Amino acid sequence: MKFSYGKTFLLGLGFFGVSVIWSVYNAFVPIFLQDRFALAAGFIGIFMTLDNIAALFIQPAVGAWSDNLRTRIGRRLPFILVGAPVAAVAFVLLPVAKSLFVFFLAALLLLLSMAIWRTPVIALMPDITPSKHRSVANGIINLMGGLGAIIAFLGGAKLYDMNPEYPFLLGSVLVIISALLVFIFIREPKVFPPSDEEKPDLFKSLREIFKAEEKSPLFLLFAILFWFIAYSGIEALFTLYAVNYLKLSASDGSLLLGQMSLLFVIFALPAGYFGRGFGRKRTIMVGIILMSVAIASLFFVPVTSLTHVVTKLPILGKIPVVGLILMGTGIAWSFVNINSLPMVIDMTDETHNGTFTGLYYLFATLAAIIGPIMYGWVIQLSGSMYNLVMLVSPLFLFAAFICMIFVKRGEPKTAIQPHMGD
């Protein structure tokens, strides 16, 4: 198995489609819920976790299912061919829904279909990539995902001002195109089915992780839980923070997220190279420290300073101080995010790639449920102190940092290693 930049970029198109959908969803659905349906922050936080609640039960199981599936087109591609078109249809229905019930049904269809194909498309990366190149490959895939986020946030902001339906139409079209390109150009490697005793099993693997004497996998998964709580809680409610605390427009809030995503994209590939050369664990820990400082500054710096415009750039528009801080956060997040999945994958063997990609998403998704709900109620119970979430996130990042201290494995493999739970 050889590493191919071309194939990895093409595979990244699948993550590009996923990223476009969720970026538009996270940027504008909270605004619909507040303005159209008059929901309070706490209930918006709950609604914004519905996709993750479904994903919690579906994505890990689908990952293990895809490990065991054998079809003429491969283990992963069938899920993409089913999930992507359904997601595109459901997504375009959201902005035209006039009642909360219809809006909820469209969101439910979206989140179910997205949960079906996200884990298989990511599991394709280790399937076609040698161990030592996985941080770089994950950097490329996340670069493509970041491009999707930039298109969604920056292009979506302009389209939203023209018509709130347009960003959702854009997302639906792009997700269909990206899924088709993955199907046309990516060929899965031939994998021999394991014996009945060896078939990947999600819950068996999870039990083995908890029982194992060497606790590196367990500490890594809990670190993933904590840093995704810190990140997802802010991301899901950021446009509300921008509107209600910074007194900016919803489109300006989307632009700020786009500025953060741009720096994430720029540093996605370098973060992979840093992980390969400097070490994945050390790169992640540096990223955690930088993220903590950047996010905490959003609490302590006054609003007048945060909204002070430093410069104006083509495409990105106005760059206020808060935009610069978010750009720094995007850099730090690339160090953390890019190297975490390869660490999980390289604690197992090739047969279990989908299963342990599913485990990664199990903990990340659990965090994406806890984060928005917790942050939404922090805002509501504090009397709408939207900036308080910027003080909560560094606490979870500190917990993630402590967990990473105890992680002893997960660097690129030089030889075949045993199952994660062994």
MARBAKE-469697 format. One record per residue (C-alpha): residue number from 1; x, y, z; residue in one letter. Coordinates in nm, 2 decimals, decimal comma. Example, Ala and Ser with C-alpha at 12.3 -4.5 7.8 and 13.67 -1.06 7.14 Angstrom:
pos c1 c2 c3 code
1 1,23 -0,45 0,78 A
2 1,37 -0,11 0,71 S
//
This chain:
pos c1 c2 c3 code
1 0,00 0,00 0,00 M
2 0,15 0,33 -0,12 K
3 0,06 0,68 -0,01 F
4 -0,10 0,89 -0,28 S
5 -0,16 1,26 -0,24 Y
6 -0,40 1,26 -0,54 G
7 -0,62 0,99 -0,39 K
8 -0,61 1,15 -0,05 T
9 -0,73 1,48 -0,19 F
10 -1,01 1,31 -0,38 L
11 -1,11 1,12 -0,06 L
12 -1,11 1,46 0,12 G
13 -1,40 1,56 -0,11 L
14 -1,62 1,33 0,10 G
15 -1,53 1,52 0,42 F
16 -1,57 1,84 0,22 F
17 -1,93 1,76 0,17 G
18 -1,98 1,67 0,53 V
19 -1,82 1,99 0,64 S
20 -2,03 2,21 0,41 V
21 -2,35 2,07 0,55 I
22 -2,26 2,10 0,92 W
23 -2,10 2,44 0,89 S
24 -2,41 2,59 0,73 V
25 -2,63 2,40 0,99 Y
26 -2,43 2,53 1,29 N
27 -2,42 2,89 1,16 A
28 -2,78 2,94 1,07 F
29 -3,01 2,69 1,23 V
30 -2,96 2,86 1,58 P
31 -3,08 3,19 1,42 I
32 -3,39 3,02 1,27 F
33 -3,47 2,87 1,61 L
34 -3,43 3,20 1,79 Q
35 -3,59 3,43 1,53 D
36 -3,85 3,21 1,36 R
37 -3,95 2,98 1,64 F
38 -3,86 3,20 1,95 A
39 -3,67 2,93 2,14 L
40 -3,46 3,02 2,44 A
41 -3,08 2,96 2,45 A
42 -3,11 2,64 2,66 G
43 -3,36 2,48 2,43 F
44 -3,15 2,59 2,12 I
45 -2,86 2,41 2,28 G
46 -3,06 2,09 2,32 I
47 -3,19 2,12 1,96 F
48 -2,83 2,16 1,83 M
49 -2,74 1,83 1,98 T
50 -3,01 1,62 1,82 L
51 -2,78 1,54 1,53 D
52 -2,51 1,43 1,77 N
53 -2,75 1,22 1,98 I
54 -2,85 1,02 1,66 A
55 -2,48 1,00 1,55 A
56 -2,39 0,87 1,90 L
57 -2,60 0,56 1,83 F
58 -2,55 0,53 1,46 I
59 -2,20 0,63 1,36 Q
60 -2,00 0,38 1,58 P
61 -2,23 0,10 1,48 A
62 -2,20 0,19 1,11 V
63 -1,82 0,20 1,14 G
64 -1,82 -0,16 1,28 A
65 -2,08 -0,26 1,02 W
66 -1,86 -0,12 0,74 S
67 -1,56 -0,33 0,87 D
68 -1,77 -0,65 0,82 N
69 -1,95 -0,55 0,50 L
70 -1,84 -0,70 0,17 R
71 -1,98 -0,57 -0,16 T
72 -1,86 -0,54 -0,52 R
73 -1,78 -0,17 -0,47 I
74 -1,62 -0,21 -0,13 G
75 -1,70 -0,18 0,24 R
76 -1,74 0,20 0,28 R
77 -1,88 0,33 -0,06 L
78 -2,23 0,18 -0,02 P
79 -2,30 0,40 0,28 F
80 -2,19 0,71 0,09 I
81 -2,42 0,63 -0,20 L
82 -2,72 0,60 0,03 V
83 -2,65 0,87 0,29 G
84 -2,54 1,16 0,07 A
85 -2,84 1,20 -0,16 P
86 -3,09 1,17 0,14 V
87 -2,89 1,43 0,33 A
88 -2,90 1,67 0,04 A
89 -3,28 1,65 0,01 V
90 -3,34 1,69 0,39 A
91 -3,10 1,98 0,41 F
92 -3,27 2,19 0,15 V
93 -3,60 2,14 0,33 L
94 -3,48 2,31 0,65 L
95 -3,51 2,68 0,55 P
96 -3,85 2,64 0,39 V
97 -4,01 2,48 0,70 A
98 -4,27 2,71 0,85 K
99 -4,35 2,51 1,16 S
100 -4,12 2,38 1,43 L
101 -4,26 2,03 1,38 F
102 -4,17 2,02 1,01 V
103 -3,84 2,18 1,08 F
104 -3,77 1,91 1,33 F
105 -3,87 1,63 1,09 L
106 -3,63 1,77 0,82 A
107 -3,35 1,80 1,08 A
108 -3,42 1,44 1,19 L
109 -3,39 1,31 0,83 L
110 -3,07 1,51 0,78 L
111 -2,90 1,38 1,09 L
112 -2,99 1,02 1,03 L
113 -2,86 1,03 0,68 S
114 -2,54 1,21 0,77 M
115 -2,47 0,97 1,05 A
116 -2,49 0,68 0,80 I
117 -2,21 0,80 0,58 W
118 -1,97 1,01 0,79 R
119 -1,78 0,73 0,96 T
120 -1,73 0,51 0,64 P
121 -1,60 0,81 0,44 V
122 -1,34 0,89 0,72 I
123 -1,25 0,52 0,77 A
124 -1,14 0,51 0,40 L
125 -0,84 0,72 0,50 M
126 -0,66 0,45 0,70 P
127 -0,78 0,19 0,45 D
128 -0,57 0,35 0,17 I
129 -0,29 0,52 0,38 T
130 0,02 0,36 0,54 P
131 0,05 0,43 0,91 S
132 0,34 0,68 0,90 K
133 0,15 0,90 0,65 H
134 -0,18 0,91 0,83 R
135 -0,13 1,24 1,01 S
136 -0,04 1,40 0,68 V
137 -0,34 1,23 0,51 A
138 -0,57 1,34 0,79 N
139 -0,43 1,69 0,74 G
140 -0,52 1,68 0,37 I
141 -0,87 1,55 0,45 I
142 -0,93 1,82 0,71 N
143 -0,79 2,08 0,47 L
144 -1,07 1,98 0,23 M
145 -1,31 1,98 0,52 G
146 -1,19 2,33 0,61 G
147 -1,24 2,45 0,26 L
148 -1,59 2,33 0,29 G
149 -1,64 2,52 0,61 A
150 -1,49 2,84 0,45 I
151 -1,72 2,81 0,16 I
152 -2,01 2,75 0,39 A
153 -1,93 3,03 0,64 F
154 -1,80 3,30 0,40 L
155 -2,00 3,22 0,09 G
156 -2,30 3,12 0,31 G
157 -2,29 3,46 0,49 A
158 -2,33 3,65 0,16 K
159 -2,59 3,41 0,03 L
160 -2,78 3,43 0,36 Y
161 -2,81 3,81 0,32 D
162 -2,95 3,76 -0,03 M
163 -3,19 3,48 0,08 N
164 -3,18 3,25 0,39 P
165 -3,25 2,95 0,17 E
166 -2,95 2,99 -0,06 Y
167 -2,67 2,86 0,18 P
168 -2,88 2,54 0,23 F
169 -2,92 2,50 -0,15 L
170 -2,55 2,55 -0,19 L
171 -2,48 2,28 0,07 G
172 -2,71 2,03 -0,10 S
173 -2,55 2,07 -0,44 V
174 -2,20 2,05 -0,31 L
175 -2,26 1,74 -0,10 V
176 -2,40 1,55 -0,41 I
177 -2,11 1,66 -0,63 I
178 -1,84 1,56 -0,37 S
179 -2,00 1,22 -0,30 A
180 -2,02 1,14 -0,67 L
181 -1,65 1,23 -0,72 L
182 -1,55 1,01 -0,43 V
183 -1,75 0,72 -0,58 F
184 -1,61 0,77 -0,93 I
185 -1,24 0,81 -0,84 F
186 -1,18 0,61 -0,51 I
187 -1,12 0,24 -0,53 R
188 -1,12 0,05 -0,20 E
189 -0,84 -0,20 -0,13 P
190 -0,93 -0,57 -0,14 K
191 -0,98 -0,68 0,22 V
192 -1,03 -1,05 0,32 F
193 -1,31 -1,10 0,56 P
194 -1,20 -1,20 0,91 P
195 -1,31 -1,53 1,07 S
196 -1,63 -1,53 1,28 D
197 -1,42 -1,51 1,59 E
198 -1,23 -1,21 1,47 E
199 -1,51 -0,99 1,33 K
200 -1,48 -0,63 1,45 P
201 -1,73 -0,56 1,73 D
202 -1,76 -0,21 1,87 L
203 -1,88 -0,29 2,22 F
204 -1,63 -0,57 2,26 K
205 -1,35 -0,34 2,16 S
206 -1,47 -0,07 2,40 L
207 -1,48 -0,33 2,69 R
208 -1,13 -0,44 2,61 E
209 -1,01 -0,08 2,62 I
210 -1,15 -0,03 2,97 F
211 -1,02 -0,37 3,09 K
212 -0,67 -0,33 2,94 A
213 -0,38 -0,29 3,18 E
214 -0,22 -0,03 2,94 E
215 -0,46 0,27 2,96 K
216 -0,33 0,49 2,67 S
217 -0,63 0,43 2,45 P
218 -0,87 0,51 2,74 L
219 -0,69 0,83 2,83 F
220 -0,68 0,94 2,46 L
221 -1,05 0,88 2,41 L
222 -1,13 1,09 2,72 F
223 -0,90 1,36 2,60 A
224 -1,10 1,36 2,28 I
225 -1,42 1,39 2,48 L
226 -1,29 1,69 2,67 F
227 -1,15 1,89 2,39 W
228 -1,45 1,83 2,17 F
229 -1,68 1,95 2,45 I
230 -1,47 2,27 2,46 A
231 -1,48 2,32 2,09 Y
232 -1,83 2,20 2,00 S
233 -2,00 2,40 2,27 G
234 -1,86 2,73 2,14 I
235 -1,91 2,64 1,77 E
236 -2,28 2,55 1,81 A
237 -2,37 2,88 1,99 L
238 -2,11 3,12 1,84 F
239 -2,35 3,31 1,61 T
240 -2,58 3,37 1,91 L
241 -2,27 3,49 2,10 Y
242 -2,18 3,72 1,82 A
243 -2,54 3,86 1,79 V
244 -2,63 3,89 2,16 N
245 -2,29 3,97 2,32 Y
246 -2,07 4,13 2,05 L
247 -2,39 4,30 1,90 K
248 -2,29 4,18 1,54 L
249 -2,52 4,05 1,27 S
250 -2,57 3,67 1,21 A
251 -2,38 3,70 0,88 S
252 -2,09 3,87 1,07 D
253 -2,08 3,58 1,31 G
254 -2,07 3,34 1,02 S
255 -1,78 3,54 0,87 L
256 -1,59 3,52 1,20 L
257 -1,63 3,14 1,20 L
258 -1,51 3,14 0,84 G
259 -1,19 3,33 0,94 Q
260 -1,12 3,07 1,20 M
261 -1,18 2,79 0,95 S
262 -0,94 2,96 0,70 L
263 -0,65 2,93 0,94 L
264 -0,75 2,58 1,03 F
265 -0,73 2,50 0,66 V
266 -0,40 2,67 0,61 I
267 -0,24 2,48 0,90 F
268 -0,42 2,15 0,84 A
269 -0,14 2,00 0,63 L
270 0,15 2,16 0,83 P
271 -0,01 2,02 1,15 A
272 0,01 1,67 0,99 G
273 0,38 1,72 0,91 Y
274 0,44 1,85 1,27 F
275 0,27 1,54 1,40 G
276 0,49 1,32 1,19 R
277 0,81 1,50 1,27 G
278 0,76 1,65 1,62 F
279 0,53 1,37 1,75 G
280 0,16 1,36 1,75 R
281 0,12 1,37 2,13 K
282 0,35 1,68 2,17 R
283 0,18 1,86 1,88 T
284 -0,16 1,80 2,03 I
285 -0,05 1,92 2,37 M
286 0,09 2,24 2,22 V
287 -0,24 2,30 2,04 G
288 -0,44 2,25 2,36 I
289 -0,23 2,52 2,54 I
290 -0,27 2,77 2,25 L
291 -0,64 2,70 2,23 M
292 -0,69 2,76 2,60 S
293 -0,51 3,10 2,59 V
294 -0,70 3,21 2,28 A
295 -1,05 3,12 2,40 I
296 -0,99 3,25 2,76 A
297 -0,89 3,59 2,61 S
298 -1,25 3,62 2,46 L
299 -1,38 3,63 2,81 F
300 -1,13 3,89 2,95 F
301 -1,09 4,13 2,66 V
302 -1,37 4,40 2,65 P
303 -1,63 4,39 2,38 V
304 -1,52 4,73 2,24 T
305 -1,17 4,59 2,19 S
306 -1,30 4,26 2,05 L
307 -1,51 4,43 1,79 T
308 -1,24 4,68 1,69 H
309 -1,16 4,64 1,32 V
310 -0,79 4,58 1,26 V
311 -0,80 4,55 0,88 T
312 -1,01 4,46 0,59 K
313 -0,92 4,18 0,34 L
314 -1,07 4,05 0,01 P
315 -1,31 3,77 0,06 I
316 -1,26 3,77 0,44 L
317 -1,40 4,12 0,48 G
318 -1,35 4,31 0,81 K
319 -1,10 4,15 1,05 I
320 -1,18 4,26 1,41 P
321 -0,97 4,17 1,71 V
322 -1,20 3,88 1,78 V
323 -1,13 3,75 1,43 G
324 -0,76 3,75 1,50 L
325 -0,81 3,56 1,82 I
326 -1,03 3,30 1,63 L
327 -0,77 3,27 1,37 M
328 -0,52 3,17 1,64 G
329 -0,78 2,93 1,77 T
330 -0,81 2,78 1,42 G
331 -0,43 2,72 1,41 I
332 -0,43 2,56 1,76 A
333 -0,73 2,34 1,67 W
334 -0,55 2,21 1,36 S
335 -0,27 2,08 1,58 F
336 -0,52 1,90 1,80 V
337 -0,77 1,78 1,55 N
338 -0,54 1,66 1,27 I
339 -0,33 1,43 1,49 N
340 -0,60 1,28 1,71 S
341 -0,77 1,04 1,47 L
342 -0,44 0,89 1,35 P
343 -0,34 0,83 1,71 M
344 -0,66 0,63 1,77 V
345 -0,62 0,44 1,44 I
346 -0,26 0,35 1,52 D
347 -0,35 0,18 1,84 M
348 -0,53 -0,10 1,65 T
349 -0,48 -0,31 1,34 D
350 -0,60 -0,27 0,98 E
351 -0,91 -0,50 1,03 T
352 -1,05 -0,27 1,29 H
353 -1,01 0,07 1,11 N
354 -1,38 0,13 1,08 G
355 -1,46 0,01 1,43 T
356 -1,20 0,25 1,59 F
357 -1,29 0,53 1,36 T
358 -1,64 0,47 1,51 G
359 -1,49 0,48 1,87 L
360 -1,33 0,81 1,79 Y
361 -1,66 0,95 1,67 Y
362 -1,84 0,79 1,97 L
363 -1,65 1,01 2,21 F
364 -1,64 1,31 1,98 A
365 -2,02 1,28 1,93 T
366 -2,08 1,24 2,30 L
367 -1,89 1,56 2,35 A
368 -2,09 1,73 2,08 A
369 -2,41 1,64 2,27 I
370 -2,28 1,75 2,61 I
371 -2,11 2,08 2,49 G
372 -2,40 2,27 2,33 P
373 -2,65 2,15 2,60 I
374 -2,42 2,25 2,88 M
375 -2,32 2,58 2,73 Y
376 -2,68 2,67 2,64 G
377 -2,79 2,62 3,00 W
378 -2,48 2,81 3,13 V
379 -2,60 3,10 2,92 I
380 -2,96 3,07 3,03 Q
381 -2,89 3,01 3,40 L
382 -2,64 3,30 3,42 S
383 -2,89 3,55 3,28 G
384 -2,77 3,55 2,92 S
385 -2,40 3,59 2,99 M
386 -2,29 3,46 2,65 Y
387 -1,92 3,53 2,72 N
388 -1,92 3,29 3,01 L
389 -1,88 3,00 2,78 V
390 -1,53 3,13 2,69 M
391 -1,43 3,07 3,05 L
392 -1,58 2,72 3,06 V
393 -1,40 2,58 2,75 S
394 -1,04 2,63 2,89 P
395 -1,14 2,41 3,19 L
396 -1,23 2,12 2,96 F
397 -0,91 2,18 2,76 L
398 -0,71 2,16 3,08 F
399 -0,88 1,82 3,16 A
400 -0,78 1,71 2,80 A
401 -0,42 1,82 2,86 F
402 -0,40 1,61 3,18 I
403 -0,54 1,30 3,00 C
404 -0,28 1,34 2,72 M
405 0,00 1,33 2,98 I
406 -0,08 0,96 3,04 F
407 -0,10 0,86 2,67 V
408 0,20 0,65 2,58 K
409 0,11 0,51 2,24 R
410 -0,04 0,63 1,91 G
411 0,27 0,75 1,72 E
412 0,32 0,60 1,36 P
413 0,36 0,23 1,36 K
414 0,68 0,07 1,23 T
415 0,54 -0,28 1,24 A
416 0,21 -0,45 1,28 I
417 0,07 -0,39 1,63 Q
418 -0,18 -0,58 1,83 P
419 -0,55 -0,50 1,88 H
420 -0,61 -0,19 2,09 M
421 -0,75 -0,38 2,38 G
422 -0,47 -0,64 2,39 D
//
